[in-house]
Structure formats: structure tokens, C-alpha cells
């Protein structure tokens, strides 16, 4: 291999090792788009380098994976069916959420890769709200979920909705909630958007250009028509601010902060697990990012040596 091939080969190993942790074999296009390379490269370069890596990487049925891990192809195929069911359920709930005028964008958050959701898992939603209306948006969305008995419980999470990540339209940069070597947060590349009132998918990726540092070949897809909930509101609907809603936002915020579970309130703004302010509500008490990064580094070291 020449120096370029060696550099690309390292990126291929890093990428396949990371996604292997989630039983997710990659197609050639995915390996290029989501690749953890040191610099952007051509699709043909990745393809050519893969042909020189048969001792490390296996290829079957259009997927690339670590040697001896062919079984995860079936896992991914099964999960596609589960993902389709969960997307359809999300479309239904999003048709209700779109009546909340401050909801701008809804997507399924998925660290396992696009369309790779577990059957037993709940459905994590990522929601962008209007500026100054994040607490009202949370009140109405969580209230609807609770009313419909769709909130996950300790003993029943399957196809329930977890609403633990809201950000306001005026502060879309998520750098402040990342940690060192935060490959976990690259799940932003695997959002499954279902509702976008005002081009917020483009704005989100534009404001989070750090994703290109992790995945230099990444470019996002637009929402597929079959998976899109249309808005009933024009772009100018409720752009104005009213004293009534400003007061209501403040009251709702105070009430919600008062009734937060202790597991959340005890971690509030201590680190990046639970971040609460008027532009972001990130309520992940079980934040396993550091453990996943350590497991990934160990796995890579055991297979290929130290990550340079």
C-alpha cells in the first residue's frame, strides 16, 4: 500500500470497528459517507483500498464487516423491518405534534445507524423548537405522550417515546454537549427526520460543522417524502411574540423544574449528561458515551493495535 492507501485503510478499520459495536455492517457508500477518515477522500479510493484489505475486512451481500462477523448482516436486515415500524409510529405521533405551533423539527435519534433500530427499544426523539418556547413545547409534547400512555417505563419501553432532547432554533450548535473524542455524538449523522418546518435539517448540519471533522465525506440526505409529515402552518405563523406566551413560558418552566425527578435534578448542569437552560433540554441520566469510547478504543487496540 502507498501512503494514501494506508491512511484510508486506517479510517476503514476505525469505522468498521465502531459500527461493529452496534452490529451494523456497512455498504460501500456508507463506509465512505460515515467513514472516520483523517481527511476527505474519493469513493473510488475507499473501494480500491478495500480490495487490499481482505485479511482484515470481509465482504458479503453488499456489506463490509470485521472478519468472522457475517452474522450481523442478518441482524441489520431484521432491524430494518423494526425501524420501519418505529418510523411509522413516529409519523403518527408527529401528526399530533405538528399542531403545537412552536415545534419546528422532529427526528428519531439513532446511534446504531440509519434504519437500524432494535425491536425492544423505545423511540428517542430529537426536537427543535421556536426560540423562547422550549418549555411550552416540552409541556405539550410530554403531556400528549403521557395522555396516550406512550411514555417508556422501566418494564415497558418497546415503541414508547422518549422525549429527552430539545433544542431551540436560535442555538443549534451542539459542541457544548460533546465530550473528548465523542464518536458517540456522531449519531447526529444518523438522525431520521420526519418533520421539518423551515429547513431546519440544513440549518442543523450547517451549525454543527464539527461533524465534518469526524466524517469528512459526510453529506446529509433530505427527508424522504414517504417519511415526511407536512406542516399546517406557514413559515410566518406565530413568529410574533406575545406577553401572554412569554409569561406562560416562564410559569411552565418554573413548574417543570420543580417537579423534575431527583435523578435529573441532581445531575442538572453538572456535566454534559443533563443540560438544562432556555435553549437546550438534554435529559440523559444514563449517558454511556465515555464507556463506549473506551470500549471502542480497546476493541480497536485488540484487533489492529493502538489508534494513532
N, C-alpha and C positions, 0 to 999 in steps of 0.2 A: 504493500500500500504506500502511496505517496502521502505527503503531509496533510493534504486536504482530505483524503480518504480516511486517514487516522482520526482527524478531528471530527468528521461526520460519524465515523464508527463509534466514537466515544459518546456522541449525542444520541445515537441509536440505542446503545446499551443503557444509557441513563433513562431514556424514555420508556423503553420496553420494561425495564426493571420497575419503574414507578407504577406503570399501569398494570403490571403483573400482580401488584399488591391488591388490586381490586378485581382480579380475574377478568381482565379486559384486554384481549388480543387486539392488535391494530391492523387496519388496512394500510396500504402504501400511502394513500392520500392523508390518512390520519397521522401516520408516523411522520410525515413531512409537516403537516399543519400544526400538530401539537408537540413537535419534537423539541427536546431540551438541548438545543444546539448553542454553541458559543457565538455563532453568527448566522445570518440568513444564508440559505443555500438553495439550489435548484432541486426540484422534484427528481429530475433525472440523475442528479448526483447522489441522492439518497438511494435510488433504485440501483445504481451501479455499485455503490458501496455495499449494499445488502448482498449482492451476488458474491462478494468476497468474504462474507461473514457466516458461512454455512456451519462452521464449527460452534458458533455462539448462538445463532438465531435460527429457528425453524420457521418454515413457511408451509401453510396448508389451507386449502379452501379460501384463498384470498386474504388470509390473516398471517401476521408475523407475531412470534411469541418466543419466550425463552425455551431453550432445549428441554424436551420432556414434558412440556406443559400444554400439549394438544387438547387436553380435556376442557380447557377454559373456552374453547371455541363454542362448544355446546352450551356452556354457561352463558356466554354472551347472547347466543341465539334465543335461549329461553327468556332471558331478561328483556329482550326487545319486546316480546309479547306483553310482559308485565308492564313495561314502560308505556306501551301504547294504551293500556287500560288506565294507567295513572294519569296520563295526559288527558284522556277523555274526561276523567273525573275532574281534573283541574279546569278544563274548559267549561264544565257545568258551573263550578263554583265561581269562576271568573265572570260568568254572565250575570251573577248577582253582584259581585264586587264592582263591576263597571258602573253600577248605579250610584256608587259612592263617588261624588264628583272630584275628590282630591286624589283618587288613585290614578296614577299616570302609567304605570308599567307593572306587569306581573310575569314572573318566570319561575320555573321549577329549578331549584338549586340541586346540582348533582355532581358530586366529586368522582363518581365511578365512571364517568364518560357519558357522552350523549346516548340517550335511549338505552341505558344500562342500569335500570332500577331493580332492586330486589322486591320479590313478591310480598315479603313480610314487612317491608319498611313503610314508614309514614311518608308524606309528601311535604318536603320543605319548600316554602315559597319565599321568593325574594321580591320585595315590593318597593317601588319608587312612588313617593307621594309629593303633593304640592308643598311648596315652601311654607312653613308655619302651620302645617296641618298634619304633622306626623302622628300626634297623639289622638286626634279625632279619627284619622284613618285606622289606627290600631284599634280604637274602641269599636268602630263599626265592623271591621273585618273579624276580629276575635269574637265579638258579640254574635255575629251571624254563624260562625263556626260552632260556637257553644250551643246556640239555639238549635242547630241542625244535628247536634250530637256528633260532630266531626272532629273534635279535638282529641289528640292522642292521649292515651292513659298508659300507666305502667304495664298493664296486662293486655292492652289492645291498641296497637299502633298501625296495623295494616290499613292503608288507604285513608288514614286520617290526615288532617292538615296541620302542620307545624308552622306557626307564624312567629318567627323569632328573628327576622331580619328585615328592617325597614330603613330606607334612607330617603332624605329629602332631595328634591330636584336641584337645589342650589349647592349641593355638596356631594357630588358623585364620586370623588376620588377616595378610594378605599385604602390608600397607602397606610394611613394611620392605624389600621386594624390588622396589618400584616405583622408577621414575626420574621426573624432572620431565616433565610433560605426557605421561605414559605411556599414550597411547591404545592402544598395542600390548597392554598388560596388560588391556585391556577384553575380551580374549578369554575372560576368566572368564565373561562373559555367554554364550559360545558353547560351554561345556562340553557334551559329550554323555554324560550319566551312564548307566551300565549296571548299577551295583551300589551299594546304599545300605543298610547295616545299622545303622539307628538314627537316621534323619532328618538325616543329615549334609549333604545338599544345602541344606536350610533353614538349618542352623547356619552353613554356609559363607557364604551370602549375608548372613545376619544380621551376622556378624562382619566382613564386608567392605562396610560401608555406603558406603564411598567410591565404589563403583560407581555409586551414585545421583547423585553429583556429575558424573560423565561422561555418564551416561544416566539423566536424571531420571524418564523414563517406564518404565524397565525393571522388569519383574517376571518371575521365572523360572517355567518350566513344571516340572511334576512328571515323573518318569520314566515314559515310555510303557510300558505293560505288555508290548508285543511286544519291547521292547528292555531288559527288566529281568531280571537274574539273581537268583534267590531265594536267601536265606541259609539254611543248615542250622543256624545257631547262634542261640540265643535272645539277647536283649539282655544277659542276665546272664552269658553264657558267658565264662569266663576273665577276669572283672572283677578277681578277686583277683590279687595279686602274689605271686610265689614267689621265694625266694632263688636257686633254680636258674636261672630265666629272667633274673633281674637280673644274675647273674654271666655267663651266656651272652651277654646283650646287650652287656656291656662287652667281652667277649673278641672277639665278632664285629665290634664297632666298631673295635677296635684292628687287627684283621687287615685289614678293608676299607680303613681309612685308609692302611695300609702298602702296599697293592697298587694304590692309585689311580693311573691313568695320569698321567704328568707334565703333560699338557695340562690336567688338572683340578686336580691338587695345586698347581701353580704359580699358579693363579688363586683358590685357596681363600680365601674371605672377604676378598679384595682389594676387591671391589665387589659389585654385585648379580648378576653373571653366575653365579658359583659360590658358593653359600652352604651351608655345612655345619656343622650342630650337631645336638643331640639332638631338635630339634623340626622341622627342615626340612632337606631334601636337595634343593637346586636345582643341577643339574649342566649348565648351558647354556654351554658354552665358546664357541659361536658365537651370541652374543646380539646380534641386529641391531636392537634396539629404537631406539637413538639414530639410526641411519641411516634407519630407516623414518619416524621422526618428522620428520626433516629433509627427506626426500623428499616427505612429505605436505604439509608447510608450503610447500615450493617449488611443488608441483603446484597447491595452492590459490591461491597468490600469482599464478601464471601464468594461472590461469583467472578468478579473481574479485578479485584484489588482496590486500593484506595482511590476515592474520587479526587481528581486533580482540580 
